[in-house]
Every structure is written in structure tokens, then in C-alpha cells.
Amino acid sequence: MGNEKLDQLYRSVIMDHYKTPRNKGVLESSNVTIDMNNPTCGDVIHLTLQVENDIVKDAKFEGEGCSISMASASMMTQLIKGKNTEDAVHAAHAFSDMMLGKDIDDSLDLGDIEALTGVAKFPARIKCATLPWKAMEKGITSDSE
């Protein structure tokens, strides 16, 4: 597939998650709640997680921001549900590496998240994409301390 077609596919995946976000809302049974914002562009995320026995049982988010931050939150909540907290944090680190243009572990199945690889070309937008991931990592690691 040509780069132009791939970029178009990735854009459509991002817009799909932005317009029809997965796991949007507040999780009433959450035991981890994180609020974070990106003051440089105004993105705000409210993330609620239900973590039991080091497993992310459920995840939901609310927030306001650009299509990249909201799509990233949608994709991230899909990916981490059912994962153990160590794998969720590992995915967050891999995502950060991907945003910095670094090679990531090929064995990691990021699914739709690969659509965000193009963000690495726009340094000002990297914080938009990583905001939900940083919130999740902060919530999980502070919960386990």
C-alpha cells in the first residue's frame, strides 16, 4: 500500500475513534481516577479504571481536546481492558517510543493504535497523543505503590 493510501487509512481510523469514541463515559465502579491536562493545547482527560488483582477490568474516559488526544484515549482504553497492569504500562512505554519515532517490539499488537504513528512527524502533537497514556500509567503506578 502506498504511503498516501496508508496515511488516508490512518486518518480515517483516527477520525472514527474521535467521532465514535469507545469507552467514553465515567466508570461508576472505578477504583482509579486520574485527571490530566495538556496546557499547551487545552486537552483535558478524566480517566476512570477498575483494577482488580493487577488486571485492568474496565476503563472509561471523558475529556475535551483535539481529535488526536480523544482518538488516542479511545484506542488506549480498548487496548488495556483485560490486560494486567504490567502489560498496560509496557504498552504505554511502547506507545511513547512510537511517538518519538523509535522502533517498538514487533510482538506487541497495537491494533488501531498504529494509526497514530504519523503523529511522530508533528512534534507539537505528540503530547496530545500521549496524554491519555500518561494518565493511565500515572493511575496504575500510583495505585500499586
C-alpha positions as CSV (number, residue, x, y, z in Angstrom):
1,M,0.0,0.0,0.0
2,G,1.4,3.4,-0.9
3,N,2.2,5.9,1.8
4,E,-0.6,8.2,0.7
5,K,-3.2,5.5,0.9
6,L,-1.8,4.4,4.3
7,D,-2.0,7.9,5.6
8,Q,-5.6,8.2,4.4
9,L,-6.4,4.9,6.1
10,Y,-4.8,6.0,9.3
11,R,-6.6,9.4,9.2
12,S,-9.9,7.5,8.8
13,V,-9.2,5.3,11.8
14,I,-8.3,8.3,13.9
15,M,-11.5,10.1,12.9
16,D,-13.6,7.0,13.5
17,H,-12.3,6.9,17.1
18,Y,-12.8,10.6,17.5
19,K,-16.3,10.7,16.2
20,T,-17.4,7.4,17.7
21,P,-15.2,7.0,20.8
22,R,-15.0,3.6,22.5
23,N,-15.3,3.5,26.3
24,K,-16.5,7.1,26.7
25,G,-18.0,8.0,30.0
26,V,-17.3,7.6,33.7
27,L,-16.9,4.2,35.3
28,E,-19.0,4.1,38.4
29,S,-17.2,1.1,39.8
30,S,-13.7,2.6,39.3
31,N,-11.0,2.4,41.9
32,V,-8.5,4.5,40.0
33,T,-9.3,8.0,38.8
34,I,-6.9,10.3,37.0
35,D,-7.3,13.8,35.7
36,M,-4.7,15.3,33.5
37,N,-4.4,18.1,31.0
38,N,-2.1,19.4,28.4
39,P,-2.0,23.2,29.0
40,T,-0.2,23.9,25.7
41,C,-3.2,22.9,23.6
42,G,-6.1,22.6,26.1
43,D,-6.6,18.8,26.0
44,V,-8.2,17.5,29.2
45,I,-8.8,13.9,30.2
46,H,-10.7,12.3,33.0
47,L,-9.8,8.6,33.1
48,T,-11.5,6.0,35.3
49,L,-10.2,2.5,35.7
50,Q,-11.4,-0.6,37.5
51,V,-8.2,-2.5,38.5
52,E,-8.5,-5.8,40.4
53,N,-5.7,-8.2,41.2
54,D,-3.4,-6.3,38.9
55,I,-5.9,-6.7,35.9
56,V,-7.5,-3.7,34.2
57,K,-11.1,-4.9,34.3
58,D,-12.6,-1.8,32.7
59,A,-11.6,1.6,31.5
60,K,-13.5,4.7,30.5
61,F,-12.6,8.3,29.7
62,E,-14.2,11.7,29.4
63,G,-12.5,14.8,28.2
64,E,-12.1,17.6,25.7
65,G,-9.4,18.1,23.1
66,C,-8.3,17.6,19.6
67,S,-9.1,14.5,17.5
68,I,-5.7,13.0,18.2
69,S,-5.9,13.1,22.0
70,M,-9.5,11.8,22.1
71,A,-8.9,9.1,19.5
72,S,-5.8,8.1,21.4
73,A,-7.8,7.8,24.6
74,S,-10.4,5.7,22.8
75,M,-7.8,3.4,21.4
76,M,-5.9,3.1,24.7
77,T,-8.9,2.1,26.7
78,Q,-9.7,-0.6,24.2
79,L,-6.2,-1.9,24.3
80,I,-5.7,-2.1,28.1
81,K,-9.1,-3.6,29.1
82,G,-8.3,-7.2,30.3
83,K,-4.6,-6.7,30.4
84,N,-2.5,-7.0,33.5
85,T,-1.2,-3.7,34.8
86,E,2.4,-4.5,33.9
87,D,1.4,-5.1,30.2
88,A,-0.6,-1.9,30.2
89,V,2.4,0.1,31.4
90,H,4.6,-1.7,28.9
91,A,2.2,-0.7,26.2
92,A,2.3,2.9,27.4
93,H,6.1,2.9,27.2
94,A,6.0,1.3,23.7
95,F,3.5,4.0,22.6
96,S,5.8,6.8,23.9
97,D,8.7,5.2,22.0
98,M,6.5,5.0,18.9
99,M,5.6,8.7,19.3
100,L,9.3,9.5,19.4
101,G,9.9,7.6,16.2
102,K,11.7,4.8,17.9
103,D,11.3,1.1,16.8
104,I,9.0,-0.8,19.0
105,D,8.7,-4.5,19.9
106,D,7.1,-6.2,16.9
107,S,5.4,-8.8,19.2
108,L,3.2,-6.0,20.6
109,D,-0.2,-5.9,18.9
110,L,-1.2,-2.3,19.0
111,G,-4.1,-2.7,16.6
112,D,-5.8,0.6,15.7
113,I,-3.1,2.5,17.7
114,E,-0.7,2.1,14.8
115,A,-2.8,4.7,13.0
116,L,-1.2,7.3,15.3
117,T,2.4,6.6,14.0
118,G,2.2,9.6,11.8
119,V,1.8,11.9,14.8
120,A,5.6,11.4,15.4
121,K,6.1,13.7,12.3
122,F,4.4,16.6,14.2
123,P,6.3,17.2,17.5
124,A,3.7,19.7,18.7
125,R,1.0,16.9,18.6
126,I,2.9,14.2,20.4
127,K,1.7,15.5,23.8
128,C,-1.8,15.3,22.5
129,A,-1.5,11.6,21.6
130,T,0.4,10.6,24.8
131,L,-1.8,12.4,27.3
132,P,-4.2,9.5,27.9
133,W,-1.3,7.1,28.1
134,K,0.5,9.2,30.7
135,A,-2.7,9.4,32.7
136,M,-3.2,5.6,32.6
137,E,0.4,5.0,33.6
138,K,0.2,7.5,36.5
139,G,-3.0,6.0,37.7
140,I,-1.8,2.4,37.6
141,T,1.7,3.0,39.1
142,S,0.4,5.3,41.9
143,D,-2.3,2.7,42.6
144,S,0.3,-0.1,43.0
145,E,2.7,1.9,45.3
